[in-house]
Amino acid sequence: MKIILISLLLSISLFSFAQDQLGEPINKEVEYYKKNMYKKTRPSKAAFKIIRTDYENNVRQEEKVRLEDNQKIYSRFYTNNKPTGVWQEFTERDGVIKVDFNQPI
């Protein structure tokens, strides 16, 4: 029981730390796309939306969401327009796929 409680508290504190690290958003932009993702459209006709949120220190988060069921398709971070952090892609077949751009190659 103690291990479960400690694990829960640790995961909550790590989530809070990650949120504090980014700070408050400076700018937020939402674009809507048709099913093929090549053509922008109005929100009423869209199948997906891409949310781009800018933070201080040239950090940007980009998320793609399927509007039909509000399912997050991916979450990506950029610093100075270069991939950073842990990117997550959500797939029906494989579940969550993570790519860690913080690890040296």
Backbone as CSV, one residue per row, in Angstrom:
resi,resn,N_x,N_y,N_z,CA_x,CA_y,CA_z,C_x,C_y,C_z
1,MET,0.815,-1.187,0.000,0.000,0.000,0.000,0.867,1.262,0.000
2,LYS,1.954,1.234,0.785,2.848,2.387,0.841,3.469,2.659,-0.523
3,ILE,3.831,1.598,-1.232,4.468,1.757,-2.543,3.504,2.427,-3.523
4,ILE,2.248,2.028,-3.493,1.250,2.626,-4.382,1.074,4.101,-4.058
5,LEU,0.979,4.431,-2.791,0.808,5.819,-2.372,2.020,6.670,-2.758
6,ILE,3.207,6.137,-2.538,4.426,6.860,-2.899,4.497,7.063,-4.414
7,SER,4.149,6.028,-5.174,4.160,6.142,-6.635,3.183,7.202,-7.116
8,LEU,2.015,7.238,-6.522,1.000,8.232,-6.895,1.487,9.645,-6.587
9,LEU,2.020,9.851,-5.410,2.510,11.175,-5.035,3.678,11.609,-5.916
10,LEU,4.561,10.691,-6.241,5.695,11.004,-7.095,5.238,11.401,-8.493
11,SER,4.284,10.667,-9.052,3.812,11.002,-10.396,3.101,12.347,-10.421
12,ILE,2.353,12.667,-9.383,1.682,13.972,-9.311,2.712,15.088,-9.195
13,SER,3.739,14.899,-8.381,4.745,15.944,-8.222,5.553,16.133,-9.500
14,LEU,5.854,15.055,-10.228,6.571,15.180,-11.492,5.738,15.920,-12.524
15,PHE,4.431,15.634,-12.564,3.540,16.342,-13.484,3.504,17.828,-13.151
16,SER,3.402,18.152,-11.878,3.376,19.553,-11.458,4.686,20.252,-11.804
17,PHE,5.802,19.558,-11.608,7.108,20.129,-11.934,7.213,20.425,-13.423
18,ALA,6.732,19.505,-14.262,6.781,19.714,-15.715,5.934,20.909,-16.110
19,GLN,4.771,21.079,-15.502,3.918,22.220,-15.811,4.585,23.519,-15.379
20,ASP,5.188,23.550,-14.196,5.851,24.749,-13.706,7.058,25.110,-14.566
21,GLN,7.714,24.121,-15.112,8.898,24.347,-15.911,8.567,25.151,-17.171
22,LEU,7.418,24.923,-17.767,7.035,25.646,-18.978,6.562,27.056,-18.673
23,GLY,5.916,27.249,-17.548,5.393,28.565,-17.199,4.071,28.844,-17.892
24,GLU,3.716,30.098,-17.934,2.461,30.510,-18.556,2.642,30.640,-20.067
25,PRO,1.628,30.256,-20.845,1.726,30.421,-22.300,1.814,31.891,-22.702
26,ILE,2.630,32.165,-23.703,2.743,33.505,-24.253,1.746,33.683,-25.387
27,ASN,1.613,32.640,-26.209,0.747,32.696,-27.384,0.165,31.310,-27.625
28,LYS,-1.087,31.262,-28.068,-1.722,29.985,-28.377,-2.461,30.133,-29.698
29,GLU,-2.246,29.184,-30.591,-2.826,29.224,-31.926,-3.477,27.870,-32.216
30,VAL,-4.691,27.898,-32.758,-5.401,26.663,-33.102,-5.749,26.708,-34.582
31,GLU,-5.406,25.640,-35.303,-5.751,25.508,-36.717,-6.578,24.247,-36.897
32,TYR,-7.546,24.317,-37.787,-8.457,23.194,-38.041,-8.203,22.644,-39.437
33,TYR,-8.242,21.303,-39.544,-7.936,20.641,-40.799,-8.995,19.604,-41.139
34,LYS,-9.148,19.393,-42.465,-10.017,18.325,-42.950,-9.341,16.985,-42.698
35,LYS,-10.031,15.916,-43.036,-9.543,14.572,-42.741,-8.171,14.278,-43.346
36,ASN,-7.879,14.804,-44.528,-6.599,14.503,-45.172,-5.431,15.299,-44.593
37,MET,-5.696,16.249,-43.691,-4.693,17.050,-42.986,-3.893,17.977,-43.894
38,TYR,-4.226,18.086,-45.168,-3.498,18.989,-46.050,-4.231,20.300,-46.273
39,LYS,-5.506,20.312,-45.926,-6.303,21.486,-46.211,-6.927,22.036,-44.938
40,LYS,-6.643,23.314,-44.668,-7.260,23.961,-43.513,-8.734,24.185,-43.796
41,THR,-9.516,24.258,-42.724,-10.953,24.446,-42.868,-11.517,25.151,-41.649
42,ARG,-12.815,25.367,-41.664,-13.511,25.961,-40.519,-13.691,24.896,-39.433
43,PRO,-13.814,25.320,-38.180,-13.998,24.347,-37.093,-15.198,23.421,-37.297
44,SER,-16.274,23.905,-37.888,-17.476,23.081,-38.070,-17.274,21.955,-39.075
45,LYS,-16.293,22.076,-39.981,-16.051,21.055,-41.001,-14.771,20.267,-40.744
46,ALA,-14.119,20.527,-39.648,-12.805,19.937,-39.379,-12.912,18.526,-38.811
47,ALA,-11.864,17.740,-39.076,-11.703,16.409,-38.490,-10.618,16.432,-37.414
48,PHE,-9.655,17.367,-37.548,-8.539,17.479,-36.611,-8.290,18.946,-36.276
49,LYS,-7.630,19.154,-35.136,-7.119,20.489,-34.834,-5.687,20.344,-34.348
50,ILE,-4.896,21.355,-34.667,-3.525,21.420,-34.183,-3.418,22.648,-33.294
51,ILE,-2.944,22.423,-32.074,-2.808,23.498,-31.092,-1.322,23.767,-30.900
52,ARG,-0.908,24.996,-31.178,0.483,25.402,-30.973,0.516,26.425,-29.849
53,THR,1.289,26.116,-28.812,1.389,26.992,-27.650,2.843,27.409,-27.489
54,ASP,3.072,28.711,-27.462,4.423,29.252,-27.281,4.640,29.637,-25.822
55,TYR,5.847,29.327,-25.329,6.258,29.666,-23.972,7.534,30.498,-24.049
56,GLU,7.981,30.987,-22.915,9.246,31.730,-22.867,10.401,30.833,-23.297
57,ASN,11.544,31.447,-23.563,12.767,30.736,-23.956,12.612,29.990,-25.281
58,ASN,11.756,30.497,-26.167,11.558,29.921,-27.503,11.117,28.462,-27.472
59,VAL,10.292,28.092,-26.502,9.749,26.735,-26.398,8.332,26.742,-26.961
60,ARG,8.052,25.753,-27.817,6.719,25.614,-28.400,6.236,24.181,-28.222
61,GLN,4.986,24.031,-27.840,4.352,22.717,-27.751,3.329,22.642,-28.873
62,GLU,3.283,21.502,-29.545,2.325,21.283,-30.615,1.567,19.997,-30.327
63,GLU,0.243,20.078,-30.381,-0.599,18.900,-30.159,-1.595,18.775,-31.294
64,LYS,-1.804,17.539,-31.735,-2.812,17.243,-32.747,-3.911,16.442,-32.067
65,VAL,-5.168,16.870,-32.273,-6.314,16.232,-31.624,-7.345,15.864,-32.683
66,ARG,-7.849,14.627,-32.626,-8.954,14.195,-33.485,-10.241,14.680,-32.838
67,LEU,-11.021,15.469,-33.558,-12.197,16.110,-32.981,-13.360,15.142,-32.752
68,GLU,-13.438,14.097,-33.523,-14.533,13.136,-33.415,-14.702,12.600,-31.999
69,ASP,-13.586,12.254,-31.360,-13.638,11.689,-30.013,-12.683,12.402,-29.050
70,ASN,-12.145,13.546,-29.479,-11.230,14.352,-28.667,-9.969,13.562,-28.276
71,GLN,-9.547,12.648,-29.150,-8.363,11.821,-28.915,-7.102,12.573,-29.332
72,LYS,-6.139,12.673,-28.418,-4.859,13.300,-28.749,-4.076,12.348,-29.640
73,ILE,-3.612,12.842,-30.775,-2.857,12.030,-31.727,-1.363,12.143,-31.460
74,TYR,-0.897,13.359,-31.198,0.504,13.511,-30.828,0.714,14.749,-29.979
75,SER,1.855,14.761,-29.291,2.300,15.895,-28.501,3.794,16.042,-28.745
76,ARG,4.210,17.259,-29.157,5.606,17.493,-29.513,6.088,18.807,-28.917
77,PHE,7.378,18.862,-28.618,8.003,20.083,-28.099,9.150,20.501,-29.010
78,TYR,9.317,21.811,-29.141,10.419,22.383,-29.910,11.060,23.487,-29.079
79,THR,12.374,23.614,-29.182,13.102,24.746,-28.620,13.931,25.333,-29.747
80,ASN,13.717,26.619,-30.018,14.367,27.273,-31.159,14.115,26.503,-32.451
81,ASN,12.888,26.031,-32.630,12.436,25.285,-33.817,13.142,23.946,-34.017
82,LYS,13.776,23.419,-32.966,14.411,22.100,-33.037,13.668,21.172,-32.083
83,PRO,13.480,19.896,-32.471,12.790,18.947,-31.595,13.498,18.804,-30.255
84,THR,12.727,18.870,-29.172,13.268,18.691,-27.825,12.260,17.925,-26.985
85,GLY,12.696,17.535,-25.824,11.795,16.880,-24.884,11.397,15.489,-25.342
86,VAL,10.298,15.005,-24.790,9.778,13.684,-25.130,8.539,13.875,-26.003
87,TRP,8.620,13.389,-27.231,7.470,13.432,-28.137,6.659,12.173,-27.909
88,GLN,5.335,12.330,-27.919,4.447,11.184,-27.751,3.496,11.102,-28.927
89,GLU,3.375,9.910,-29.488,2.420,9.652,-30.561,1.487,8.563,-30.076
90,PHE,0.198,8.756,-30.290,-0.807,7.821,-29.830,-1.394,7.105,-31.042
91,THR,-1.236,5.773,-31.089,-1.730,5.002,-32.220,-2.688,3.919,-31.739
92,GLU,-3.621,3.567,-32.605,-4.581,2.510,-32.277,-3.864,1.173,-32.102
93,ARG,-2.899,0.902,-32.960,-2.237,-0.395,-32.971,-1.186,-0.542,-31.879
94,ASP,-0.366,0.489,-31.677,0.781,0.365,-30.780,0.614,1.080,-29.445
95,GLY,-0.467,1.820,-29.261,-0.643,2.588,-28.034,0.212,3.838,-28.078
96,VAL,0.923,4.109,-27.005,1.750,5.319,-26.923,3.175,5.001,-27.361
97,ILE,3.670,5.784,-28.298,5.055,5.675,-28.748,5.757,6.942,-28.285
98,LYS,6.899,6.795,-27.622,7.639,7.949,-27.124,9.007,8.016,-27.781
99,VAL,9.394,9.234,-28.139,10.726,9.489,-28.664,11.333,10.575,-27.787
100,ASP,12.477,10.274,-27.179,13.116,11.205,-26.262,14.237,11.956,-26.974
101,PHE,14.005,13.232,-27.278,15.008,14.052,-27.948,16.028,14.612,-26.971
102,ASN,15.889,14.330,-25.683,16.855,14.771,-24.693,18.056,13.841,-24.603
103,GLN,17.899,12.614,-25.131,18.967,11.631,-25.044,19.987,11.879,-26.146
104,PRO,21.281,11.828,-25.825,22.305,12.000,-26.881,22.292,10.828,-27.857
105,ILE,22.641,11.131,-29.078,22.638,10.082,-30.131,23.969,9.377,-30.158
